[in-house]
């Protein structure tokens, strides 16, 4: 399998899931600041939206959405328990939370990266940032509550939900969103960052999200 990723983006979460799975793969970094780089040109050919991640499966098929990639990898490595088994309510509950991470948490925090593109005027940015921050904090409070008396989002075991949530919540560091009032989240980020597979990916991508 081949994973095309951009360091620190949501595709990092797929990199983490692949490493946790123990499956053989190749991770290929794409630098969008180099538009003529062969990997950047290839990504634009593979996905007309020009977005990452892109996973090329062992039989040459393509996936380019985080949620699908996480589920696909988890199902290829069932002994790693990266998702609960088929046919269980735990599985549905996990997919419910994974959907929240993808559609609510990701969008609410990630939207703040686009603020400079909306306007360069501080008078415009301020109210827009406040609006975005209110939604981001709503999602962060929800996750913080969900982690009460849990090591991970599904309880005692690390799953793909944690790979995805860890990366997205880590963006708060770059966006200057303080997590001081979220004690569960702070402990959660630390707990995940020291996992061997996670630490290996962070080092490979030159990151420190914790």
ABEGO torsion letter per residue (X at the ends): XBBBBBBGBAAAAAAAAAAAAGBBBBBBBBBAABAABAAAAAAAAABAAGBOBBBBBAAGBBBABAAAAAAAAAAABAAAGABBBBGBAAAAAAAAAAAAAAAAAAAAAAAAAAAAAABABAAAAAAAAAAAAAAAAAAAAAAAAAABGBABAAEABBBAAAAAAAAAAAAAAAAGBBAAABAAAAAAAAAAAABAAAAAAAAAAGBBAX
